[in-house]
Amino acid sequence: MANRLADAVSPYLRAHADNPVDWYPWGEEAFADARRRDVPVLVSIGYATCHWCHVMARESFSDPAIAEILDDGFVAIKVDREEHPEVDASYLAAASAFTRQLGWPLTVFARPDGRAFYAGTYFPPRAQQGIPSFRDVLEAVGEAWRERRDDLDHTAEAVGAAIAAASVARTDAGLPDRAALEDAVRELADDEDAVHGGFGSAPKFPVAPVLGFLAAAGGTGRALAIRTLRKMGASPLRDPVEGGFFRYATRADWSEPHYERMLTDNALLLEVAAELSTGDDRPVFLEALASGVVAFLTDRMQLPDGGFAAAQDSESTIDGRRDEGGYYRRDAAGRAPLEPPALDAKLLTGWNGLAIGALARAGQVFGDAEAISTARRAADRLLVDHVRGDGTLVRASLDGRASSAPATLEDTGMLAGGLVRLAVATGEARYAVAARGLVDAAAETAAAPSSRSAVPAEDGEEQA
């Protein structure tokens, strides 16, 4: 069995390199093998710091009996959703036809042309609470493939057609007017958890883009953003020792977090804190909250070469066993002798752009020269290693090795936005010039004919 993941750029793929499963990385080779063998494809999508991805890896993908079923009857593909967001988005859309419980690990079964005919998320090793075991799912899919192929084809075609219809962009709609934006603020206010802060019930996410919208809306929206950030910052969702925010909480009062810490969440929440600290009515709690996030980004997430890691794991090894959250539940003295949870050290262009912009803005608002210096180090690294000579971008890299995954408009927009923030904070026009170059290069690429999309087709090109 070939080990195709050992030298991957993605730490998530590398973590699965020693599984007994005959994994392929995302690409045409896997789909060609499925066509040659006439077997379905399993596309398993996750990311390096995902707790339930770790659980399914230990329970199922490390099981030789499960591996034998997969290797005999399927082609198995492992995808890092952060490296290939276009693949993740495509299959998330398909999975919504089969389950409301979307998330990761995302488990998709597809034909050799890439069209999905069944999907779910985490499957346990034994059936529980109405969820079938992973072995049962594999055996049922294999049986359906052999005996009811026409039914699977019908499902795949119907899902593909529905996604295609839903993805047609409308170009006749105008931007929302002030009344529509005010209605959105009122709807969010109606959904506020007045006791614990945030929106809705458990599980609860920090929804930083929503807070950013509310902060910029002023008036009622700004007040709502301040209340929410105040309660989140004083809750178990925020690490009181190292300052960063965790991914989400499983309870309405923000307790029992899932402890992975994402670069995106922390960058966006820092940006919100900076925005809410402008003006004469700056709440006093915001500076300490922002300072904690800056310290987390600088001390934990910034790599020696200047860029930022994508995330920090929720799990670590304590007393010889893997423990989810054990490190974070200790105080500073209790953490001191422990090895911190591992970083996903891959550099993502867009996510680094968010961190650069947030640190630059926070440094400007709070008078924090160290935050601006941290942002400058990251920007200089990205401009050297993630911008090609023709102005196009590298999506991701690890230890100086560039991924073959295509960059997205997210990468252009987020990095360009961060560079503009940094230009304003430092007064250095070169960062604004670089941002304009990125936007111009993206516009030229968008204007050029292209047939790229997420799923490899039978002729080796890619199809919708």
C-alpha positions as CSV (number, residue, x, y, z in Angstrom):
1,M,0.0,0.0,0.0
2,A,1.4,3.4,-1.0
3,N,1.7,6.0,1.6
4,R,0.5,9.1,-0.3
5,L,0.0,11.4,2.7
6,A,3.4,11.3,4.4
7,D,4.8,14.2,2.5
8,A,1.6,16.3,2.3
9,V,1.7,20.0,3.0
10,S,-1.3,19.6,5.2
11,P,-0.6,18.5,8.8
12,Y,-4.1,17.0,8.8
13,L,-3.2,14.7,6.0
14,R,0.1,13.8,7.6
15,A,-1.7,12.8,10.7
16,H,-3.5,10.1,8.7
17,A,-0.4,8.9,6.9
18,D,0.1,5.8,9.1
19,N,-3.6,4.7,9.0
20,P,-4.1,1.3,7.6
21,V,-6.5,3.0,5.1
22,D,-5.1,3.4,1.6
23,W,-5.7,7.1,1.5
24,Y,-5.4,9.4,-1.6
25,P,-5.0,13.1,-1.4
26,W,-7.5,15.2,-3.3
27,G,-6.8,15.0,-7.0
28,E,-7.5,13.3,-10.3
29,E,-5.5,10.2,-9.5
30,A,-8.0,9.0,-6.9
31,F,-11.0,9.5,-9.2
32,A,-9.2,7.8,-12.1
33,D,-8.6,4.8,-9.8
34,A,-12.3,4.7,-8.8
35,R,-13.3,4.7,-12.5
36,R,-10.8,1.9,-13.3
37,R,-12.1,-0.3,-10.4
38,D,-15.7,0.8,-10.7
39,V,-16.1,1.6,-7.0
40,P,-17.6,4.5,-5.1
41,V,-15.4,7.2,-3.6
42,L,-15.3,8.1,0.1
43,V,-14.3,11.7,0.6
44,S,-13.4,12.4,4.2
45,I,-13.0,16.1,5.0
46,G,-11.7,17.6,8.2
47,Y,-9.0,19.7,9.7
48,A,-6.0,19.2,12.0
49,T,-7.4,20.7,15.2
50,C,-11.0,19.2,14.9
51,H,-11.8,17.1,18.0
52,W,-14.4,14.8,16.4
53,C,-12.0,14.3,13.4
54,H,-9.5,13.0,16.0
55,V,-12.1,10.8,17.5
56,M,-13.2,9.2,14.2
57,A,-9.6,8.7,13.2
58,R,-8.9,6.7,16.4
59,E,-12.1,4.8,16.3
60,S,-12.5,3.9,12.7
61,F,-9.6,4.9,10.4
62,S,-7.1,3.3,12.7
63,D,-9.1,0.0,12.7
64,P,-7.6,-2.6,10.3
65,A,-11.0,-4.2,9.8
66,I,-12.6,-0.9,8.7
67,A,-9.5,-0.2,6.5
68,E,-10.0,-3.6,4.8
69,I,-13.6,-2.7,3.9
70,L,-12.6,0.7,2.6
71,D,-9.7,-0.6,0.6
72,D,-11.6,-3.5,-0.9
73,G,-14.7,-1.6,-1.9
74,F,-13.9,2.1,-2.1
75,V,-11.3,4.7,-3.1
76,A,-10.7,6.8,0.0
77,I,-9.7,10.5,-0.2
78,K,-8.6,12.6,2.7
79,V,-9.2,16.4,2.3
80,D,-8.0,19.3,4.6
81,R,-11.0,21.7,4.4
82,E,-8.6,24.6,5.1
83,E,-6.3,23.7,2.2
84,H,-9.2,23.0,-0.2
85,P,-12.1,25.3,0.8
86,E,-13.7,24.9,-2.6
87,V,-13.9,21.1,-2.2
88,D,-15.3,21.5,1.3
89,A,-17.9,24.1,0.2
90,S,-19.1,21.9,-2.7
91,Y,-19.5,18.8,-0.6
92,L,-21.1,20.7,2.3
93,A,-23.7,21.9,-0.1
94,A,-24.3,18.3,-1.2
95,A,-24.4,17.0,2.3
96,S,-27.2,19.4,3.2
97,A,-29.4,17.2,1.1
98,F,-28.9,14.3,3.5
99,T,-28.5,15.8,7.0
100,R,-29.1,19.0,8.9
101,Q,-26.2,18.3,11.2
102,L,-23.5,19.7,9.1
103,G,-19.9,19.9,10.4
104,W,-16.7,18.0,10.5
105,P,-15.6,15.4,10.0
106,L,-17.6,15.5,6.8
107,T,-18.2,12.0,5.3
108,V,-19.3,12.0,1.7
109,F,-19.9,9.0,-0.7
110,A,-19.6,9.9,-4.4
111,R,-19.5,8.3,-7.8
112,P,-16.2,8.3,-9.7
113,D,-17.3,11.5,-11.4
114,G,-17.3,13.2,-8.0
115,R,-21.1,13.6,-7.6
116,A,-22.3,12.8,-4.1
117,F,-25.1,10.3,-3.5
118,Y,-24.9,10.1,0.4
119,A,-23.3,12.1,3.2
120,G,-23.1,12.5,6.9
121,T,-20.6,13.7,9.5
122,Y,-19.2,11.7,12.4
123,F,-20.1,8.0,12.4
124,P,-19.4,6.0,15.6
125,P,-17.8,2.6,15.7
126,R,-21.1,1.2,17.1
127,A,-24.6,2.4,16.5
128,Q,-25.8,4.8,19.1
129,Q,-28.7,7.3,19.5
130,G,-30.1,6.6,16.1
131,I,-26.7,7.0,14.3
132,P,-25.5,3.9,12.4
133,S,-22.0,2.6,12.9
134,F,-19.4,3.5,10.3
135,R,-19.1,-0.2,9.4
136,D,-22.8,-0.4,8.8
137,V,-22.8,2.7,6.6
138,L,-19.9,1.3,4.6
139,E,-21.6,-2.1,4.1
140,A,-24.9,-0.5,3.2
141,V,-23.3,1.9,0.6
142,G,-21.3,-1.0,-0.8
143,E,-24.4,-3.1,-1.2
144,A,-26.4,-0.3,-2.8
145,W,-23.5,0.4,-5.2
146,R,-23.6,-3.3,-6.3
147,E,-27.3,-3.9,-6.4
148,R,-29.1,-0.6,-6.7
149,R,-26.8,1.5,-8.8
150,D,-29.6,3.2,-10.7
151,D,-31.1,4.6,-7.4
152,L,-27.7,6.0,-6.4
153,D,-27.3,7.6,-9.9
154,H,-30.7,9.2,-9.6
155,T,-29.8,10.7,-6.2
156,A,-26.5,11.9,-7.4
157,E,-28.0,13.6,-10.5
158,A,-30.8,15.2,-8.4
159,V,-28.4,16.6,-5.8
160,G,-26.0,17.9,-8.5
161,A,-28.9,19.6,-10.4
162,A,-30.2,21.2,-7.2
163,I,-26.7,22.5,-6.3
164,A,-26.2,23.9,-9.8
165,A,-29.6,25.7,-9.7
166,A,-28.9,27.2,-6.3
167,S,-25.4,28.4,-7.3
168,V,-26.6,30.6,-10.2
169,A,-25.7,34.1,-9.0
170,R,-28.3,36.8,-9.2
171,T,-26.9,40.0,-10.7
172,D,-30.1,42.1,-10.7
173,A,-30.3,42.6,-6.9
174,G,-29.1,45.9,-5.4
175,L,-27.3,46.4,-2.2
176,P,-29.4,46.4,1.0
177,D,-30.6,49.8,2.0
178,R,-30.5,51.3,5.5
179,A,-34.0,50.0,6.3
180,A,-32.9,46.4,5.4
181,L,-29.8,46.7,7.6
182,E,-31.9,48.1,10.5
183,D,-34.2,45.2,10.1
184,A,-31.3,42.8,10.4
185,V,-30.1,44.5,13.6
186,R,-33.6,44.1,15.1
187,E,-33.8,40.4,14.1
188,L,-30.4,39.8,15.8
189,A,-31.6,41.7,18.9
190,D,-34.7,39.5,19.1
191,D,-32.5,36.4,19.0
192,E,-30.1,37.6,21.8
193,D,-29.7,35.5,24.8
194,A,-30.2,38.2,27.4
195,V,-28.8,36.1,30.2
196,H,-25.6,34.7,28.8
197,G,-25.0,36.8,25.8
198,G,-24.7,35.6,22.2
199,F,-27.5,34.4,20.0
200,G,-29.8,31.4,20.2
201,S,-29.2,28.4,22.4
202,A,-26.5,25.7,22.5
203,P,-24.2,25.0,20.9
204,K,-22.9,28.6,20.7
205,F,-20.3,30.1,18.4
206,P,-18.7,33.5,18.8
207,V,-20.1,34.5,15.3
208,A,-17.4,37.2,14.9
209,P,-18.7,38.4,11.4
210,V,-22.1,39.1,13.0
211,L,-20.5,41.1,15.8
212,G,-18.5,43.0,13.2
213,F,-21.7,43.9,11.4
214,L,-23.3,45.0,14.6
215,A,-20.3,47.1,15.7
216,A,-20.3,48.9,12.4
217,A,-24.1,49.5,12.5
218,G,-23.8,51.9,15.4
219,G,-26.6,52.7,17.9
220,T,-28.6,49.6,18.9
221,G,-26.3,47.3,16.9
222,R,-23.1,48.6,18.6
223,A,-24.7,48.3,22.0
224,L,-25.6,44.7,21.3
225,A,-22.1,43.9,20.1
226,I,-20.6,45.4,23.3
227,R,-22.9,43.3,25.5
228,T,-22.2,40.2,23.6
229,L,-18.4,40.6,23.6
230,R,-18.4,41.6,27.3
231,K,-20.2,38.4,28.3
232,M,-18.2,36.2,25.9
233,G,-14.9,37.7,27.2
234,A,-15.9,36.9,30.8
235,S,-17.0,33.4,30.0
236,P,-15.3,30.0,29.7
237,L,-15.1,30.5,25.9
238,R,-12.1,32.8,26.6
239,D,-8.8,31.4,27.9
240,P,-8.1,33.4,31.1
241,V,-4.4,32.4,31.0
242,E,-3.3,32.9,27.3
243,G,-6.1,35.2,26.2
244,G,-7.4,33.5,23.1
245,F,-11.0,32.4,22.4
246,F,-12.0,28.8,21.8
247,R,-13.9,27.6,18.8
248,Y,-17.4,27.2,20.4
249,A,-19.2,26.2,23.5
250,T,-21.6,23.2,23.9
251,R,-23.8,25.0,26.5
252,A,-25.8,28.2,26.4
253,D,-23.8,29.8,29.2
254,W,-20.6,29.4,27.1
255,S,-19.3,26.5,29.3
256,E,-17.8,23.2,28.1
257,P,-16.0,24.7,25.1
258,H,-14.6,22.7,22.3
259,Y,-11.1,23.9,22.9
260,E,-9.5,24.3,19.5
261,R,-8.4,27.9,19.0
262,M,-8.7,29.2,15.4
263,L,-6.7,32.0,13.8
264,T,-9.8,33.3,12.1
265,D,-12.0,33.6,15.2
266,N,-9.4,35.4,17.2
267,A,-8.4,37.7,14.4
268,L,-12.0,38.7,13.7
269,L,-12.8,39.1,17.4
270,L,-9.8,41.4,17.8
271,E,-11.0,43.4,14.9
272,V,-14.4,43.8,16.6
273,A,-12.8,44.9,19.8
274,A,-10.8,47.5,18.0
275,E,-13.9,48.8,16.2
276,L,-15.9,49.0,19.4
277,S,-13.0,50.9,21.0
278,T,-13.2,53.9,18.6
279,G,-15.2,56.9,19.6
280,D,-15.6,58.6,23.0
281,D,-17.6,55.8,24.7
282,R,-15.0,53.1,24.7
283,P,-15.9,50.4,27.2
284,V,-13.1,49.9,29.6
285,F,-13.1,46.1,29.4
286,L,-12.1,46.1,25.7
287,E,-8.5,47.0,26.0
288,A,-7.7,44.1,28.4
289,L,-9.6,41.7,26.1
290,A,-7.8,42.9,23.0
291,S,-4.5,42.8,24.8
292,G,-5.1,39.2,25.6
293,V,-5.9,38.3,22.0
294,V,-2.8,40.2,20.8
295,A,-0.7,38.2,23.3
296,F,-2.2,34.9,22.1
297,L,-1.6,35.7,18.5
298,T,1.9,36.9,19.1
299,D,3.1,34.3,21.7
300,R,1.2,31.2,20.6
301,M,0.2,31.5,17.0
302,Q,3.1,33.4,15.3
303,L,5.7,31.0,13.9
304,P,9.4,31.8,14.0
305,D,9.4,32.9,10.4
306,G,6.7,35.5,11.0
307,G,3.5,33.9,9.6
308,F,0.6,32.6,11.7
309,A,-0.4,29.0,12.3
310,A,-3.9,28.1,11.2
311,A,-5.1,26.8,14.6
312,Q,-4.1,25.3,17.9
313,D,-5.3,21.8,18.8
314,S,-7.9,21.1,21.5
315,E,-6.1,17.9,22.5
316,S,-2.7,17.4,24.2
317,T,-0.9,14.5,25.9
318,I,-1.2,14.6,29.7
319,D,0.2,11.7,31.8
320,G,0.6,9.6,28.7
321,R,-2.9,9.9,27.3
322,R,-4.7,12.2,24.9
323,D,-6.9,14.7,26.7
324,E,-9.4,17.1,25.1
325,G,-9.1,20.4,26.9
326,G,-7.1,19.2,29.9
327,Y,-4.3,21.7,29.2
328,Y,-6.7,24.6,29.0
329,R,-8.6,23.7,32.2
330,R,-5.5,24.3,34.3
331,D,-4.3,27.6,35.6
332,A,-0.9,29.1,34.6
333,A,1.0,27.1,37.2
334,G,-0.7,23.9,36.1
335,R,0.2,24.5,32.5
336,A,3.8,25.3,33.1
337,P,5.2,21.8,33.1
338,L,3.0,20.6,30.2
339,E,3.7,20.6,26.5
340,P,1.1,23.0,24.9
341,P,-1.3,21.5,22.4
342,A,0.1,21.3,18.9
343,L,-0.3,24.0,16.3
344,D,-1.5,23.4,12.8
345,A,1.5,25.2,11.4
346,K,0.3,25.6,7.9
347,L,0.2,29.1,6.6
348,L,-3.1,30.1,5.0
349,T,-2.9,33.3,3.0
350,G,-6.4,34.7,3.7
351,W,-6.4,33.8,7.4
352,N,-3.0,35.5,7.8
353,G,-4.4,38.5,6.1
354,L,-7.2,38.7,8.7
355,A,-4.6,38.5,11.5
356,I,-2.4,41.2,9.9
357,G,-5.3,43.5,9.5
358,A,-6.7,43.0,13.0
359,L,-3.3,43.4,14.7
360,A,-2.6,46.5,12.7
361,R,-6.0,48.0,13.6
362,A,-5.7,47.1,17.3
363,G,-2.2,48.5,17.4
364,Q,-3.4,51.8,16.0
365,V,-6.5,52.0,18.2
366,F,-4.8,51.0,21.5
367,G,-1.3,52.5,20.8
368,D,0.3,49.0,20.8
369,A,3.5,49.2,18.8
370,E,4.2,45.5,19.4
371,A,0.9,44.5,17.7
372,I,1.9,46.5,14.7
373,S,5.3,44.9,14.6
374,T,3.8,41.5,14.8
375,A,1.5,42.3,11.9
376,R,4.5,43.7,9.9
377,R,6.5,40.5,10.4
378,A,3.7,38.4,9.1
379,A,3.0,40.6,6.1
380,D,6.6,40.7,5.0
381,R,6.7,36.9,5.2
382,L,3.6,36.5,3.1
383,L,4.7,39.0,0.5
384,V,7.9,37.1,0.0
385,D,6.7,33.5,0.1
386,H,3.0,33.6,-0.9
387,V,2.9,36.1,-3.7
388,R,4.2,34.7,-7.0
389,G,6.0,36.7,-9.6
390,D,2.9,37.2,-11.7
391,G,1.0,38.5,-8.7
392,T,-1.1,35.3,-8.1
393,L,-1.2,33.8,-4.6
394,V,-0.2,30.6,-2.9
395,R,-3.2,29.2,-0.9
396,A,-1.2,27.4,1.8
397,S,2.3,26.4,2.7
398,L,4.1,24.4,5.4
399,D,7.7,24.9,6.3
400,G,8.3,26.8,3.1
401,R,6.6,24.2,0.8
402,A,3.7,25.6,-1.2
403,S,0.5,23.6,-1.5
404,S,-0.8,22.8,-5.0
405,A,-4.3,23.8,-3.9
406,P,-5.5,26.9,-5.8
407,A,-5.8,30.2,-4.0
408,T,-9.3,31.7,-3.7
409,L,-10.8,35.1,-3.8
410,E,-10.9,34.8,0.0
411,D,-7.1,34.8,0.0
412,T,-6.9,37.9,-2.2
413,G,-9.5,39.9,-0.3
414,M,-8.4,39.0,3.1
415,L,-4.7,39.6,2.5
416,A,-5.3,42.8,0.5
417,G,-7.5,44.1,3.3
418,G,-4.9,43.3,5.9
419,L,-2.2,45.0,3.9
420,V,-4.3,48.2,3.6
421,R,-4.9,48.2,7.4
422,L,-1.1,47.8,7.9
423,A,-0.4,50.6,5.5
424,V,-2.7,52.9,7.5
425,A,-1.2,51.9,10.8
426,T,2.4,52.2,9.7
427,G,2.2,55.0,7.1
428,E,4.2,52.7,4.7
429,A,2.7,53.0,1.3
430,R,4.4,49.8,0.0
431,Y,1.7,47.7,1.7
432,A,-1.1,49.6,0.0
433,V,0.7,49.2,-3.3
434,A,1.1,45.5,-2.7
435,A,-2.6,45.2,-1.9
436,R,-3.6,47.0,-5.2
437,G,-1.3,44.6,-7.1
438,L,-3.1,41.6,-5.6
439,V,-6.5,42.9,-6.5
440,D,-5.4,43.8,-10.1
441,A,-3.9,40.3,-10.5
442,A,-7.2,38.7,-9.3
443,A,-9.2,40.8,-11.6
444,E,-7.1,39.7,-14.6
445,T,-7.4,36.1,-13.6
446,A,-11.2,36.4,-13.2
447,A,-11.5,37.9,-16.7
448,A,-9.5,35.0,-18.3
449,P,-11.5,32.0,-19.6
450,S,-11.4,29.1,-17.1
451,S,-13.1,25.7,-16.6
452,R,-11.9,25.2,-13.0
453,S,-14.3,24.0,-10.3
454,A,-14.2,21.7,-7.4
455,V,-14.6,18.2,-8.7
456,P,-12.3,16.4,-11.2
457,A,-14.1,15.1,-14.3
458,E,-13.4,12.1,-16.4
459,D,-11.1,13.8,-18.9
460,G,-8.9,15.1,-16.1
461,E,-10.3,18.6,-16.2
462,E,-12.6,19.8,-13.4
463,Q,-16.3,20.1,-13.5
464,A,-19.1,21.8,-11.5
